[in-house]
Amino acid sequence: MSRYGTLLGVYPGPVITKTEQDDNARTGATAMVEVKGTLSELQQLEQQWLSLGPSDINISSTGTGNFQLRATFPFAFDGLVTDLGIVPSIHELDVREVQDSYANNPILRNTLSDSDIQIVAFIVRDFQAGKYADTAGRQSTTAAEADVTSATSDAADSIKLFRLLAYRGEEYYVRYDYVYRRTLTCATAAQVTLSHTGVSQIWTTNEVSNFEGIPPDGIFQLPVNAPWIATPTPMVWLKSAPQVVAATGQKTQLVYSYTGAVAASSLMYAPYGAAVLF
């Protein structure tokens, strides 16, 4: 919530031209004040305001011969003080719908081998390029499907994939990306250091829940298995580096996230603990 106001001063002296208060549920309250006047007046006022501990203060020319002093303070006009100590620990879970290539579908990859998927893709490419034309100049589905059957180890499911791609033109499937976002306030350097634990590594759901203190019987829970796959398939999580979003006094507020997936390669990532990589 923001509150705006305009106050007029009486010459001689600086004129308050704008005030603004912002009440933020995450970081508390801040106040902004703009004042216009001569350079000497504003420099004197700046010294007074510096004793109040502004988070930002600036003097600039207005282009009309006068100057403007603008300052932001980590407290509000109504007495509400920015205090990260009262900001609760925040757990958030974003779910994003994404269209991805059929070849990355985890159900398909658990059904067919990489070799079969690749063979079907090649035959579909040739079929669409007109390389299976019969004597009448039409595409021969019989010849294409015969090649799929003879070249793959799982002919039945490979034929299903061929028909899905070649006849129906399916190229993508819908998946859901889970991103668990963590916001917390650190009062010590040790807490900041701890937040960097396991950055860019792959975590299991239990490891994330234990590290972040998610109660096992609480309302907020991370999915242990991928919800979009019928066969139980464990989720794994990639941790991001913490980002500082606010700092006041001796406290720092950090935000970092864990991005969920059903698999991660040992050629690309390292496990934090018990995560199994392919």
C-alpha atoms as an extended CHARMM CRD file, in Angstrom:
* protein
*
       278  EXT
         1         1  MET       CA              0.0000000000        0.0000000000        0.0000000000  PROA      1               0.0000000000
         2         2  SER       CA              1.3100000000        3.4650000000       -0.8780000000  PROA      2               0.0000000000
         3         3  ARG       CA              0.1840000000        6.8070000000        0.4240000000  PROA      3               0.0000000000
         4         4  TYR       CA              0.8790000000       10.0390000000       -1.4030000000  PROA      4               0.0000000000
         5         5  GLY       CA              0.7070000000       13.6190000000       -0.3020000000  PROA      5               0.0000000000
         6         6  THR       CA              1.8150000000       17.0920000000       -1.3650000000  PROA      6               0.0000000000
         7         7  LEU       CA              2.7300000000       19.7500000000        1.1640000000  PROA      7               0.0000000000
         8         8  LEU       CA              3.4990000000       23.3810000000        0.4350000000  PROA      8               0.0000000000
         9         9  GLY       CA              6.0120000000       25.3490000000        2.4740000000  PROA      9               0.0000000000
        10        10  VAL       CA              6.1720000000       29.0750000000        3.0620000000  PROA      10              0.0000000000
        11        11  TYR       CA              9.0980000000       31.0920000000        1.7700000000  PROA      11              0.0000000000
        12        12  PRO       CA             11.8250000000       31.7340000000        2.7120000000  PROA      12              0.0000000000
        13        13  GLY       CA             13.1270000000       28.1970000000        3.0660000000  PROA      13              0.0000000000
        14        14  PRO       CA             12.7930000000       24.8520000000        1.3260000000  PROA      14              0.0000000000
        15        15  VAL       CA              9.3840000000       23.7720000000        0.0450000000  PROA      15              0.0000000000
        16        16  ILE       CA              8.1520000000       20.1910000000        0.5730000000  PROA      16              0.0000000000
        17        17  THR       CA              6.7030000000       19.2150000000       -2.8020000000  PROA      17              0.0000000000
        18        18  LYS       CA              5.9320000000       15.5400000000       -2.3060000000  PROA      18              0.0000000000
        19        19  THR       CA              5.6790000000       12.8700000000        0.3670000000  PROA      19              0.0000000000
        20        20  GLU       CA              5.1240000000        9.1660000000       -0.1250000000  PROA      20              0.0000000000
        21        21  GLN       CA              4.7110000000        6.2420000000        2.2670000000  PROA      21              0.0000000000
        22        22  ASP       CA              4.9220000000        2.5960000000        1.2570000000  PROA      22              0.0000000000
        23        23  ASP       CA              3.7440000000       -0.1780000000        3.6010000000  PROA      23              0.0000000000
        24        24  ASN       CA              5.1830000000       -3.4940000000        2.4310000000  PROA      24              0.0000000000
        25        25  ALA       CA              4.0560000000       -6.7720000000        3.9720000000  PROA      25              0.0000000000
        26        26  ARG       CA              7.4870000000       -8.2990000000        3.3800000000  PROA      26              0.0000000000
        27        27  THR       CA              9.9070000000       -5.5600000000        4.3690000000  PROA      27              0.0000000000
        28        28  GLY       CA              7.9210000000       -3.1300000000        6.5190000000  PROA      28              0.0000000000
        29        29  ALA       CA              7.4290000000        0.5660000000        5.7650000000  PROA      29              0.0000000000
        30        30  THR       CA              9.4190000000        3.2640000000        3.9640000000  PROA      30              0.0000000000
        31        31  ALA       CA              8.8730000000        6.9890000000        3.5130000000  PROA      31              0.0000000000
        32        32  MET       CA              9.9880000000        9.3360000000        0.7400000000  PROA      32              0.0000000000
        33        33  VAL       CA             10.2120000000       13.1350000000        0.9120000000  PROA      33              0.0000000000
        34        34  GLU       CA             10.9640000000       15.6230000000       -1.8860000000  PROA      34              0.0000000000
        35        35  VAL       CA             11.9470000000       19.2030000000       -1.0930000000  PROA      35              0.0000000000
        36        36  LYS       CA             12.8190000000       22.1170000000       -3.4140000000  PROA      36              0.0000000000
        37        37  GLY       CA             14.9310000000       25.1420000000       -2.5920000000  PROA      37              0.0000000000
        38        38  THR       CA             18.3070000000       26.7290000000       -3.1010000000  PROA      38              0.0000000000
        39        39  LEU       CA             21.4470000000       24.6170000000       -3.0870000000  PROA      39              0.0000000000
        40        40  SER       CA             22.6500000000       26.0160000000        0.2510000000  PROA      40              0.0000000000
        41        41  GLU       CA             19.2480000000       25.4230000000        1.8830000000  PROA      41              0.0000000000
        42        42  LEU       CA             19.1130000000       21.8380000000        0.7210000000  PROA      42              0.0000000000
        43        43  GLN       CA             22.7030000000       21.0780000000        1.7080000000  PROA      43              0.0000000000
        44        44  GLN       CA             21.9160000000       22.2520000000        5.2190000000  PROA      44              0.0000000000
        45        45  LEU       CA             18.7390000000       20.1780000000        5.3210000000  PROA      45              0.0000000000
        46        46  GLU       CA             20.6160000000       17.1710000000        3.9390000000  PROA      46              0.0000000000
        47        47  GLN       CA             22.9530000000       17.2180000000        6.9430000000  PROA      47              0.0000000000
        48        48  GLN       CA             19.9670000000       17.1450000000        9.2770000000  PROA      48              0.0000000000
        49        49  TRP       CA             18.3350000000       14.2750000000        7.4030000000  PROA      49              0.0000000000
        50        50  LEU       CA             21.5370000000       12.2340000000        7.2970000000  PROA      50              0.0000000000
        51        51  SER       CA             21.3460000000       11.9880000000       11.0990000000  PROA      51              0.0000000000
        52        52  LEU       CA             17.9780000000       10.1720000000       10.6750000000  PROA      52              0.0000000000
        53        53  GLY       CA             19.5800000000        7.3290000000        8.7220000000  PROA      53              0.0000000000
        54        54  PRO       CA             18.0590000000        7.5470000000        5.2300000000  PROA      54              0.0000000000
        55        55  SER       CA             18.4470000000        4.5340000000        2.9490000000  PROA      55              0.0000000000
        56        56  ASP       CA             18.8320000000        6.8710000000       -0.0500000000  PROA      56              0.0000000000
        57        57  ILE       CA             19.3800000000       10.6350000000       -0.3710000000  PROA      57              0.0000000000
        58        58  ASN       CA             20.0530000000       12.7790000000       -3.4250000000  PROA      58              0.0000000000
        59        59  ILE       CA             20.3330000000       16.4540000000       -4.4450000000  PROA      59              0.0000000000
        60        60  SER       CA             19.7130000000       17.3520000000       -8.0940000000  PROA      60              0.0000000000
        61        61  SER       CA             19.1160000000       20.4490000000      -10.2070000000  PROA      61              0.0000000000
        62        62  THR       CA             15.5560000000       21.1670000000      -11.3560000000  PROA      62              0.0000000000
        63        63  GLY       CA             16.8050000000       23.1320000000      -14.3760000000  PROA      63              0.0000000000
        64        64  THR       CA             15.0880000000       26.3140000000      -13.2120000000  PROA      64              0.0000000000
        65        65  GLY       CA             17.8140000000       27.6370000000      -10.9350000000  PROA      65              0.0000000000
        66        66  ASN       CA             16.5470000000       25.7540000000       -7.9090000000  PROA      66              0.0000000000
        67        67  PHE       CA             17.4820000000       22.3290000000       -6.5910000000  PROA      67              0.0000000000
        68        68  GLN       CA             15.6000000000       19.2750000000       -5.3650000000  PROA      68              0.0000000000
        69        69  LEU       CA             16.4080000000       17.1040000000       -2.3400000000  PROA      69              0.0000000000
        70        70  ARG       CA             14.9170000000       13.6080000000       -2.3170000000  PROA      70              0.0000000000
        71        71  ALA       CA             15.3450000000       11.1230000000        0.5210000000  PROA      71              0.0000000000
        72        72  THR       CA             13.9500000000        7.7010000000        1.3830000000  PROA      72              0.0000000000
        73        73  PHE       CA             13.8020000000        6.5570000000        5.0090000000  PROA      73              0.0000000000
        74        74  PRO       CA             13.4100000000        3.0240000000        6.4590000000  PROA      74              0.0000000000
        75        75  PHE       CA             10.3940000000        4.1100000000        8.5150000000  PROA      75              0.0000000000
        76        76  ALA       CA              7.0200000000        5.7110000000        7.8890000000  PROA      76              0.0000000000
        77        77  PHE       CA              5.3460000000        8.9680000000        8.8370000000  PROA      77              0.0000000000
        78        78  ASP       CA              2.8170000000        7.1330000000       11.0270000000  PROA      78              0.0000000000
        79        79  GLY       CA              5.5530000000        5.5280000000       13.1240000000  PROA      79              0.0000000000
        80        80  LEU       CA              5.6290000000        2.1000000000       11.4900000000  PROA      80              0.0000000000
        81        81  VAL       CA              9.2930000000        1.1530000000       11.3770000000  PROA      81              0.0000000000
        82        82  THR       CA             10.9870000000       -1.0950000000        8.8690000000  PROA      82              0.0000000000
        83        83  ASP       CA             11.8390000000       -4.1110000000       10.9880000000  PROA      83              0.0000000000
        84        84  LEU       CA             12.7240000000       -7.3000000000        9.1720000000  PROA      84              0.0000000000
        85        85  GLY       CA             12.5090000000       -9.0960000000       12.5030000000  PROA      85              0.0000000000
        86        86  ILE       CA              8.7170000000       -8.9920000000       12.3580000000  PROA      86              0.0000000000
        87        87  VAL       CA              8.5180000000      -10.2450000000        8.7610000000  PROA      87              0.0000000000
        88        88  PRO       CA              7.4810000000      -13.9090000000        8.8830000000  PROA      88              0.0000000000
        89        89  SER       CA              9.3960000000      -16.7350000000        7.2860000000  PROA      89              0.0000000000
        90        90  ILE       CA              7.6820000000      -17.2180000000        3.9240000000  PROA      90              0.0000000000
        91        91  HSD       CA              7.1800000000      -20.4490000000        1.9510000000  PROA      91              0.0000000000
        92        92  GLU       CA              5.7390000000      -20.1960000000       -1.5850000000  PROA      92              0.0000000000
        93        93  LEU       CA              5.1150000000      -22.8030000000       -4.2840000000  PROA      93              0.0000000000
        94        94  ASP       CA              4.6380000000      -21.6070000000       -7.8730000000  PROA      94              0.0000000000
        95        95  VAL       CA              3.2270000000      -23.9740000000      -10.5130000000  PROA      95              0.0000000000
        96        96  ARG       CA              3.8820000000      -23.0780000000      -14.1480000000  PROA      96              0.0000000000
        97        97  GLU       CA              2.3220000000      -24.7250000000      -17.1930000000  PROA      97              0.0000000000
        98        98  VAL       CA              4.9300000000      -25.2820000000      -19.9290000000  PROA      98              0.0000000000
        99        99  GLN       CA              4.8120000000      -26.7940000000      -23.4310000000  PROA      99              0.0000000000
       100       100  ASP       CA              7.8300000000      -29.0260000000      -23.9800000000  PROA      100             0.0000000000
       101       101  SER       CA              9.0390000000      -31.3440000000      -26.7490000000  PROA      101             0.0000000000
       102       102  TYR       CA              7.3930000000      -34.7720000000      -26.8160000000  PROA      102             0.0000000000
       103       103  ALA       CA             10.8730000000      -36.3250000000      -26.6430000000  PROA      103             0.0000000000
       104       104  ASN       CA             11.3020000000      -35.0000000000      -23.0890000000  PROA      104             0.0000000000
       105       105  ASN       CA              8.0580000000      -36.5190000000      -21.8080000000  PROA      105             0.0000000000
       106       106  PRO       CA              9.0130000000      -38.6630000000      -18.7780000000  PROA      106             0.0000000000
       107       107  ILE       CA              6.1970000000      -41.1640000000      -19.3790000000  PROA      107             0.0000000000
       108       108  LEU       CA              7.3710000000      -41.6910000000      -22.9600000000  PROA      108             0.0000000000
       109       109  ARG       CA             10.9960000000      -42.0380000000      -21.8680000000  PROA      109             0.0000000000
       110       110  ASN       CA              9.9830000000      -44.6470000000      -19.2870000000  PROA      110             0.0000000000
       111       111  THR       CA              8.0440000000      -46.5320000000      -21.9720000000  PROA      111             0.0000000000
       112       112  LEU       CA             10.4220000000      -46.4710000000      -24.9370000000  PROA      112             0.0000000000
       113       113  SER       CA             14.2010000000      -46.5430000000      -25.0950000000  PROA      113             0.0000000000
       114       114  ASP       CA             16.1440000000      -43.5370000000      -26.3710000000  PROA      114             0.0000000000
       115       115  SER       CA             17.0410000000      -45.6130000000      -29.4320000000  PROA      115             0.0000000000
       116       116  ASP       CA             13.4040000000      -46.3900000000      -30.2640000000  PROA      116             0.0000000000
       117       117  ILE       CA             12.3560000000      -42.7530000000      -29.8400000000  PROA      117             0.0000000000
       118       118  GLN       CA             15.1530000000      -41.6460000000      -32.1470000000  PROA      118             0.0000000000
       119       119  ILE       CA             14.3320000000      -44.2710000000      -34.7910000000  PROA      119             0.0000000000
       120       120  VAL       CA             10.6660000000      -43.2620000000      -34.8040000000  PROA      120             0.0000000000
       121       121  ALA       CA             11.6670000000      -39.5940000000      -35.1450000000  PROA      121             0.0000000000
       122       122  PHE       CA             13.8130000000      -40.4010000000      -38.2060000000  PROA      122             0.0000000000
       123       123  ILE       CA             11.0360000000      -42.4140000000      -39.8830000000  PROA      123             0.0000000000
       124       124  VAL       CA              8.5020000000      -39.6440000000      -39.1530000000  PROA      124             0.0000000000
       125       125  ARG       CA             10.8740000000      -37.1240000000      -40.7330000000  PROA      125             0.0000000000
       126       126  ASP       CA             11.2110000000      -39.2660000000      -43.8580000000  PROA      126             0.0000000000
       127       127  PHE       CA              7.4610000000      -39.8620000000      -43.9770000000  PROA      127             0.0000000000
       128       128  GLN       CA              6.7170000000      -36.1340000000      -43.8010000000  PROA      128             0.0000000000
       129       129  ALA       CA              9.3820000000      -35.4680000000      -46.4530000000  PROA      129             0.0000000000
       130       130  GLY       CA              7.5360000000      -37.7420000000      -48.9150000000  PROA      130             0.0000000000
       131       131  LYS       CA             10.0340000000      -40.6160000000      -48.9780000000  PROA      131             0.0000000000
       132       132  TYR       CA              7.3070000000      -43.2540000000      -48.5560000000  PROA      132             0.0000000000
       133       133  ALA       CA              5.3050000000      -42.3970000000      -51.6810000000  PROA      133             0.0000000000
       134       134  ASP       CA              3.6000000000      -45.3280000000      -53.3750000000  PROA      134             0.0000000000
       135       135  THR       CA              3.0540000000      -45.8260000000      -57.1190000000  PROA      135             0.0000000000
       136       136  ALA       CA              0.0710000000      -43.4570000000      -56.9830000000  PROA      136             0.0000000000
       137       137  GLY       CA              2.2180000000      -40.7480000000      -55.4110000000  PROA      137             0.0000000000
       138       138  ARG       CA              0.5280000000      -41.0550000000      -52.0230000000  PROA      138             0.0000000000
       139       139  GLN       CA              2.3110000000      -41.6620000000      -48.7300000000  PROA      139             0.0000000000
       140       140  SER       CA              2.3830000000      -45.3460000000      -47.8890000000  PROA      140             0.0000000000
       141       141  THR       CA              1.5030000000      -45.6970000000      -44.2320000000  PROA      141             0.0000000000
       142       142  THR       CA              1.9380000000      -49.4630000000      -44.5200000000  PROA      142             0.0000000000
       143       143  ALA       CA              5.5720000000      -49.1730000000      -45.6150000000  PROA      143             0.0000000000
       144       144  ALA       CA              6.4000000000      -46.5690000000      -42.9620000000  PROA      144             0.0000000000
       145       145  GLU       CA              4.8350000000      -48.5950000000      -40.1700000000  PROA      145             0.0000000000
       146       146  ALA       CA              6.6080000000      -51.7210000000      -41.4040000000  PROA      146             0.0000000000
       147       147  ASP       CA              9.9510000000      -49.9200000000      -41.0100000000  PROA      147             0.0000000000
       148       148  VAL       CA              9.0030000000      -48.8230000000      -37.4950000000  PROA      148             0.0000000000
       149       149  THR       CA              8.0650000000      -52.3990000000      -36.5770000000  PROA      149             0.0000000000
       150       150  SER       CA             11.2680000000      -53.9220000000      -37.9370000000  PROA      150             0.0000000000
       151       151  ALA       CA             13.6660000000      -51.2800000000      -36.6100000000  PROA      151             0.0000000000
       152       152  THR       CA             12.4740000000      -50.8840000000      -32.9930000000  PROA      152             0.0000000000
       153       153  SER       CA             12.6210000000      -53.1770000000      -29.9720000000  PROA      153             0.0000000000
       154       154  ASP       CA              9.1340000000      -52.2120000000      -28.7120000000  PROA      154             0.0000000000
       155       155  ALA       CA              7.1460000000      -52.2780000000      -31.9310000000  PROA      155             0.0000000000
       156       156  ALA       CA              3.6780000000      -51.7940000000      -30.4130000000  PROA      156             0.0000000000
       157       157  ASP       CA              4.4590000000      -48.5970000000      -28.5120000000  PROA      157             0.0000000000
       158       158  SER       CA              6.7470000000      -47.3380000000      -31.2680000000  PROA      158             0.0000000000
       159       159  ILE       CA              3.8380000000      -47.6280000000      -33.7440000000  PROA      159             0.0000000000
       160       160  LYS       CA              1.6750000000      -45.6280000000      -31.3290000000  PROA      160             0.0000000000
       161       161  LEU       CA              4.3320000000      -42.9100000000      -31.1930000000  PROA      161             0.0000000000
       162       162  PHE       CA              4.7260000000      -42.9090000000      -34.9770000000  PROA      162             0.0000000000
       163       163  ARG       CA              0.9920000000      -42.4750000000      -35.5310000000  PROA      163             0.0000000000
       164       164  LEU       CA              0.8420000000      -39.7130000000      -32.9020000000  PROA      164             0.0000000000
       165       165  LEU       CA              3.6350000000      -37.7570000000      -34.5880000000  PROA      165             0.0000000000
       166       166  ALA       CA              3.0860000000      -38.5300000000      -38.2580000000  PROA      166             0.0000000000
       167       167  TYR       CA             -0.7100000000      -38.6130000000      -38.4780000000  PROA      167             0.0000000000
       168       168  ARG       CA             -1.8060000000      -36.2600000000      -35.7240000000  PROA      168             0.0000000000
       169       169  GLY       CA              1.1330000000      -33.8620000000      -35.8530000000  PROA      169             0.0000000000
       170       170  GLU       CA              1.7740000000      -33.9020000000      -32.1070000000  PROA      170             0.0000000000
       171       171  GLU       CA              5.0590000000      -32.2000000000      -31.2600000000  PROA      171             0.0000000000
       172       172  TYR       CA              4.6080000000      -31.0110000000      -27.6850000000  PROA      172             0.0000000000
       173       173  TYR       CA              3.1370000000      -32.0690000000      -24.3950000000  PROA      173             0.0000000000
       174       174  VAL       CA              2.1190000000      -30.0040000000      -21.3620000000  PROA      174             0.0000000000
       175       175  ARG       CA              4.1900000000      -30.2780000000      -18.2210000000  PROA      175             0.0000000000
       176       176  TYR       CA              4.0300000000      -28.4330000000      -14.9080000000  PROA      176             0.0000000000
       177       177  ASP       CA              7.1030000000      -26.8360000000      -13.3960000000  PROA      177             0.0000000000
       178       178  TYR       CA              7.1970000000      -26.4870000000       -9.6190000000  PROA      178             0.0000000000
       179       179  VAL       CA              9.2610000000      -23.7030000000       -8.0700000000  PROA      179             0.0000000000
       180       180  TYR       CA              9.5140000000      -23.5520000000       -4.2830000000  PROA      180             0.0000000000
       181       181  ARG       CA             10.4980000000      -20.0380000000       -3.1920000000  PROA      181             0.0000000000
       182       182  ARG       CA             11.9470000000      -19.3510000000        0.2600000000  PROA      182             0.0000000000
       183       183  THR       CA             12.0630000000      -15.9340000000        1.9330000000  PROA      183             0.0000000000
       184       184  LEU       CA             13.7980000000      -15.5850000000        5.2810000000  PROA      184             0.0000000000
       185       185  THR       CA             15.4130000000      -12.9650000000        7.4700000000  PROA      185             0.0000000000
       186       186  CYS       CA             19.0220000000      -13.3860000000        8.6000000000  PROA      186             0.0000000000
       187       187  ALA       CA             20.2680000000      -11.6430000000       11.7290000000  PROA      187             0.0000000000
       188       188  THR       CA             23.8100000000      -13.0910000000       11.6140000000  PROA      188             0.0000000000
       189       189  ALA       CA             26.5010000000      -13.6950000000        9.0280000000  PROA      189             0.0000000000
       190       190  ALA       CA             26.3140000000      -17.4140000000        9.8410000000  PROA      190             0.0000000000
       191       191  GLN       CA             22.6760000000      -17.5060000000        8.7300000000  PROA      191             0.0000000000
       192       192  VAL       CA             23.5760000000      -15.8590000000        5.4250000000  PROA      192             0.0000000000
       193       193  THR       CA             26.3710000000      -18.3930000000        4.9010000000  PROA      193             0.0000000000
       194       194  LEU       CA             23.9940000000      -21.2690000000        5.7090000000  PROA      194             0.0000000000
       195       195  SER       CA             21.5350000000      -20.0730000000        3.0570000000  PROA      195             0.0000000000
       196       196  HSD       CA             24.1990000000      -20.7710000000        0.3910000000  PROA      196             0.0000000000
       197       197  THR       CA             24.2990000000      -24.4660000000        1.3050000000  PROA      197             0.0000000000
       198       198  GLY       CA             23.8310000000      -26.7250000000       -1.7010000000  PROA      198             0.0000000000
       199       199  VAL       CA             23.5160000000      -23.9800000000       -4.3150000000  PROA      199             0.0000000000
       200       200  SER       CA             23.3770000000      -25.3880000000       -7.8910000000  PROA      200             0.0000000000
       201       201  GLN       CA             23.0590000000      -28.9090000000       -6.5040000000  PROA      201             0.0000000000
       202       202  ILE       CA             20.2320000000      -31.4470000000       -6.7960000000  PROA      202             0.0000000000
       203       203  TRP       CA             18.1580000000      -32.1210000000       -3.6660000000  PROA      203             0.0000000000
       204       204  THR       CA             15.4820000000      -34.6750000000       -2.8130000000  PROA      204             0.0000000000
       205       205  THR       CA             12.1180000000      -33.4590000000       -1.5360000000  PROA      205             0.0000000000
       206       206  ASN       CA             12.8570000000      -34.7590000000        1.9710000000  PROA      206             0.0000000000
       207       207  GLU       CA             16.2180000000      -32.9640000000        2.0190000000  PROA      207             0.0000000000
       208       208  VAL       CA             14.5860000000      -29.6670000000        1.0380000000  PROA      208             0.0000000000
       209       209  SER       CA             11.7930000000      -30.0720000000        3.5960000000  PROA      209             0.0000000000
       210       210  ASN       CA             14.2030000000      -30.9340000000        6.4120000000  PROA      210             0.0000000000
       211       211  PHE       CA             16.6580000000      -28.1460000000        5.5800000000  PROA      211             0.0000000000
       212       212  GLU       CA             13.9550000000      -25.4820000000        5.2870000000  PROA      212             0.0000000000
       213       213  GLY       CA             12.0230000000      -26.6690000000        8.3150000000  PROA      213             0.0000000000
       214       214  ILE       CA              8.7670000000      -27.5990000000        6.5660000000  PROA      214             0.0000000000
       215       215  PRO       CA              6.6800000000      -29.5190000000        9.1270000000  PROA      215             0.0000000000
       216       216  PRO       CA              5.9140000000      -33.0400000000        7.8350000000  PROA      216             0.0000000000
       217       217  ASP       CA              2.3260000000      -32.7700000000        9.1150000000  PROA      217             0.0000000000
       218       218  GLY       CA              1.7630000000      -29.1380000000        8.1090000000  PROA      218             0.0000000000
       219       219  ILE       CA             -0.6440000000      -27.7570000000        5.5140000000  PROA      219             0.0000000000
       220       220  PHE       CA              2.1840000000      -26.6100000000        3.2280000000  PROA      220             0.0000000000
       221       221  GLN       CA              3.9280000000      -29.5730000000        1.6030000000  PROA      221             0.0000000000
       222       222  LEU       CA              6.2590000000      -30.1010000000       -1.3490000000  PROA      222             0.0000000000
       223       223  PRO       CA              5.3420000000      -32.8950000000       -3.7750000000  PROA      223             0.0000000000
       224       224  VAL       CA              7.4630000000      -35.9950000000       -3.1650000000  PROA      224             0.0000000000
       225       225  ASN       CA              6.4560000000      -37.5730000000       -6.4840000000  PROA      225             0.0000000000
       226       226  ALA       CA              5.6760000000      -35.8620000000       -9.7930000000  PROA      226             0.0000000000
       227       227  PRO       CA              1.8840000000      -35.2440000000       -9.6510000000  PROA      227             0.0000000000
       228       228  TRP       CA              1.4470000000      -35.5690000000      -13.4340000000  PROA      228             0.0000000000
       229       229  ILE       CA              2.8930000000      -39.1050000000      -13.6410000000  PROA      229             0.0000000000
       230       230  ALA       CA              0.6760000000      -42.0230000000      -12.5930000000  PROA      230             0.0000000000
       231       231  THR       CA              3.6240000000      -44.2640000000      -11.6530000000  PROA      231             0.0000000000
       232       232  PRO       CA              5.3300000000      -42.8340000000       -8.5250000000  PROA      232             0.0000000000
       233       233  THR       CA              8.3020000000      -40.8580000000       -9.8190000000  PROA      233             0.0000000000
       234       234  PRO       CA             10.3660000000      -38.9700000000       -7.1950000000  PROA      234             0.0000000000
       235       235  MET       CA             10.8660000000      -35.2340000000       -7.6560000000  PROA      235             0.0000000000
       236       236  VAL       CA             14.3210000000      -33.6720000000       -7.4090000000  PROA      236             0.0000000000
       237       237  TRP       CA             15.0980000000      -29.9860000000       -6.8660000000  PROA      237             0.0000000000
       238       238  LEU       CA             17.7790000000      -27.6010000000       -8.1470000000  PROA      238             0.0000000000
       239       239  LYS       CA             18.6550000000      -24.8720000000       -5.6320000000  PROA      239             0.0000000000
       240       240  SER       CA             19.3450000000      -21.3010000000       -6.7940000000  PROA      240             0.0000000000
       241       241  ALA       CA             21.7460000000      -18.8150000000       -5.2290000000  PROA      241             0.0000000000
       242       242  PRO       CA             20.2350000000      -16.5080000000       -2.5730000000  PROA      242             0.0000000000
       243       243  GLN       CA             19.3130000000      -12.9630000000       -3.5930000000  PROA      243             0.0000000000
       244       244  VAL       CA             19.2910000000      -10.0560000000       -1.1230000000  PROA      244             0.0000000000
       245       245  VAL       CA             15.9550000000       -8.2270000000       -1.4120000000  PROA      245             0.0000000000
       246       246  ALA       CA             16.1760000000       -5.9700000000        1.6560000000  PROA      246             0.0000000000
       247       247  ALA       CA             18.6240000000       -4.9770000000        4.3670000000  PROA      247             0.0000000000
       248       248  THR       CA             18.1990000000       -2.7600000000        7.3800000000  PROA      248             0.0000000000
       249       249  GLY       CA             20.3310000000       -2.3800000000       10.4720000000  PROA      249             0.0000000000
       250       250  GLN       CA             21.9200000000       -5.7300000000       11.2320000000  PROA      250             0.0000000000
       251       251  LYS       CA             19.3450000000       -7.8130000000        9.3720000000  PROA      251             0.0000000000
       252       252  THR       CA             19.2010000000       -9.0480000000        5.7950000000  PROA      252             0.0000000000
       253       253  GLN       CA             16.2670000000      -10.5530000000        3.9400000000  PROA      253             0.0000000000
       254       254  LEU       CA             17.0730000000      -13.2440000000        1.3780000000  PROA      254             0.0000000000
       255       255  VAL       CA             15.0940000000      -15.0230000000       -1.3150000000  PROA      255             0.0000000000
       256       256  TYR       CA             16.1300000000      -18.2140000000       -3.0850000000  PROA      256             0.0000000000
       257       257  SER       CA             14.3000000000      -21.0340000000       -4.8150000000  PROA      257             0.0000000000
       258       258  TYR       CA             14.2760000000      -24.7360000000       -5.6240000000  PROA      258             0.0000000000
       259       259  THR       CA             13.1120000000      -25.7420000000       -9.1140000000  PROA      259             0.0000000000
       260       260  GLY       CA             11.5140000000      -29.1790000000       -9.3120000000  PROA      260             0.0000000000
       261       261  ALA       CA             12.1720000000      -31.8390000000      -11.9690000000  PROA      261             0.0000000000
       262       262  VAL       CA             11.7930000000      -35.5970000000      -12.4130000000  PROA      262             0.0000000000
       263       263  ALA       CA             15.3890000000      -36.2270000000      -13.4550000000  PROA      263             0.0000000000
       264       264  ALA       CA             18.7940000000      -34.5650000000      -13.5790000000  PROA      264             0.0000000000
       265       265  SER       CA             21.9980000000      -35.5920000000      -15.3150000000  PROA      265             0.0000000000
       266       266  SER       CA             25.1950000000      -36.3670000000      -13.4350000000  PROA      266             0.0000000000
       267       267  LEU       CA             27.0100000000      -34.7840000000      -16.3910000000  PROA      267             0.0000000000
       268       268  MET       CA             25.4020000000      -31.4250000000      -15.5890000000  PROA      268             0.0000000000
       269       269  TYR       CA             24.8200000000      -31.3680000000      -11.8260000000  PROA      269             0.0000000000
       270       270  ALA       CA             26.0750000000      -32.7670000000       -8.5390000000  PROA      270             0.0000000000
       271       271  PRO       CA             23.7770000000      -34.2030000000       -5.8510000000  PROA      271             0.0000000000
       272       272  TYR       CA             23.4780000000      -32.3970000000       -2.5360000000  PROA      272             0.0000000000
       273       273  GLY       CA             22.9480000000      -35.6900000000       -0.7480000000  PROA      273             0.0000000000
       274       274  ALA       CA             20.8230000000      -38.6950000000       -1.6430000000  PROA      274             0.0000000000
       275       275  ALA       CA             19.4140000000      -37.5200000000       -4.9930000000  PROA      275             0.0000000000
       276       276  VAL       CA             19.8210000000      -40.1310000000       -7.7530000000  PROA      276             0.0000000000
       277       277  LEU       CA             21.0780000000      -38.6610000000      -11.0400000000  PROA      277             0.0000000000
       278       278  PHE       CA             21.0800000000      -40.4480000000      -14.3770000000  PROA      278             0.0000000000
